[in-house]
Amino acid sequence: MKYFIDDKGKKGSHFPFNFILIENLNASSNAFDFKREIDTWMSNLPSIGVSNWVLGNHDKARVGSRYGVDRIDGMLMLLLLLPGVAVTYNGDEIGMVDFRYGISYNDTRDPQVFFHYSLSYFYYFIFFRV
């Protein structure tokens, strides 16, 4: 809450991201845990603050990977039903899960990057794969 207003009463950010659903809850959390975290946030929210809820971001595993595929829809419904702004990380709305293994070198090559370099540099990476 210090991002809305500091100890001296100086106003801060209009929309600091609320990561409690990411940081404080996990797949083993139950309804009471969710209620406790939501109530704590809402009771500490300053009158000038706008509530927002974040379920996913680039630093954490996707919602489906963290909470389980069976809970994706329920988690997104909760996000949309809470008062304030719902923030959805791209891909979570369609139920994407993490895929971190089994990716080959060819899956990660980006030809657009190579076009920024000379043609000889491009061929070097194609044929020698350093």
C-alpha distance (Angstrom), angle and dihedral (degrees) to the residues before:
residue distance angle dihedral
M1 . . .
K2 3.79 . .
Y3 3.80 88.6 .
F4 3.81 91.5 65.8
I5 3.79 93.8 50.0
D6 3.80 131.6 -7.0
D7 3.82 129.6 -133.1
K8 3.81 91.1 -89.3
G9 3.80 93.6 53.6
K10 3.80 95.7 -104.5
K11 3.80 112.1 147.6
G12 3.78 116.6 -120.4
S13 3.76 133.5 175.9
H14 3.79 121.0 -1.3
F15 3.78 92.9 -148.0
P16 3.81 116.2 21.5
F17 3.77 110.3 176.5
N18 3.80 115.2 -106.6
F19 3.81 108.4 -140.1
I20 3.82 99.8 174.0
L21 3.82 92.5 111.4
I22 3.81 88.2 55.4
E23 3.80 101.1 37.2
N24 3.80 105.1 34.5
L25 3.80 103.3 33.8
N26 3.80 134.0 57.4
A27 3.81 143.0 165.1
S28 3.81 92.2 -68.1
S29 3.82 93.4 52.5
N30 3.79 115.5 112.9
A31 3.81 132.7 -153.2
F32 3.82 91.9 -86.4
D33 3.82 90.7 55.4
F34 3.79 91.0 51.3
K35 3.80 92.2 47.1
R36 3.80 92.1 49.0
E37 3.81 93.3 51.6
I38 3.81 94.0 44.0
D39 3.81 92.9 47.0
T40 3.81 91.3 47.4
W41 3.80 91.0 52.4
M42 3.81 94.2 45.8
S43 3.81 94.8 46.2
N44 3.82 92.1 50.4
L45 3.80 96.0 43.5
P46 3.82 109.1 115.3
S47 3.80 118.0 -125.6
I48 3.80 89.9 -110.5
G49 3.83 92.0 52.6
V50 3.77 130.2 99.8
S51 3.76 115.1 -145.8
N52 3.79 118.6 -127.3
W53 3.77 133.2 176.4
V54 3.79 127.2 -149.4
L55 3.81 122.4 -168.8
G56 3.79 100.8 171.4
N57 3.77 144.3 17.4
H58 3.79 140.8 160.7
D59 3.81 93.1 -85.0
K60 3.81 97.5 59.9
A61 3.77 136.6 49.2
R62 3.78 115.4 -88.9
V63 3.80 120.4 -87.4
G64 3.81 92.2 -105.0
S65 3.79 91.5 50.9
R66 3.81 94.0 46.3
Y67 3.80 101.5 40.6
G68 3.81 100.5 22.4
V69 3.79 131.6 -99.7
D70 3.82 92.4 -91.8
R71 3.81 91.1 60.3
I72 3.82 100.1 47.9
D73 3.80 96.3 95.6
G74 3.79 93.0 44.2
M75 3.79 92.3 49.7
L76 3.81 92.0 49.9
M77 3.82 91.1 47.6
L78 3.79 89.5 51.8
L79 3.79 89.5 49.6
L80 3.81 91.7 52.6
L81 3.81 95.1 44.0
L82 3.80 96.1 52.7
P83 3.81 116.1 96.5
G84 3.78 114.3 -97.6
V85 3.76 133.2 21.3
A86 3.81 122.6 -15.8
V87 3.81 114.7 -146.6
T88 3.81 116.3 -161.3
Y89 3.79 122.5 -170.7
N90 3.79 112.9 -131.8
G91 3.79 110.9 -87.5
D92 3.81 96.6 19.9
E93 3.80 90.9 92.6
I94 3.82 90.1 63.8
G95 3.80 95.0 42.2
M96 3.80 100.0 -104.3
V97 3.78 116.9 175.0
D98 3.79 129.3 -160.7
F99 3.77 119.4 -84.1
R100 3.77 105.6 -172.3
Y101 3.80 103.3 152.2
G102 3.78 135.7 54.3
I103 3.80 95.5 41.8
S104 3.80 113.1 140.5
Y105 3.79 128.3 -146.1
N106 3.81 90.2 -106.1
D107 3.80 90.3 55.9
T108 3.78 90.4 58.9
R109 3.81 100.2 44.9
D110 3.78 113.7 112.2
P111 3.82 112.3 -163.0
Q112 3.81 91.5 -167.6
V113 3.79 90.2 66.5
F114 3.78 91.5 53.6
F115 3.82 92.3 53.2
H116 3.79 88.4 67.9
Y117 3.80 89.0 65.4
S118 3.78 131.9 58.8
L119 3.79 120.5 -77.4
S120 3.81 91.7 -110.6
Y121 3.81 89.6 55.3
F122 3.81 89.1 50.5
Y123 3.81 92.4 51.6
Y124 3.78 90.3 47.0
F125 3.81 90.7 60.4
I126 3.80 93.9 41.5
F127 3.79 95.4 52.7
F128 3.78 104.4 28.1
R129 3.81 103.1 31.5
V130 3.76 100.0 -157.2
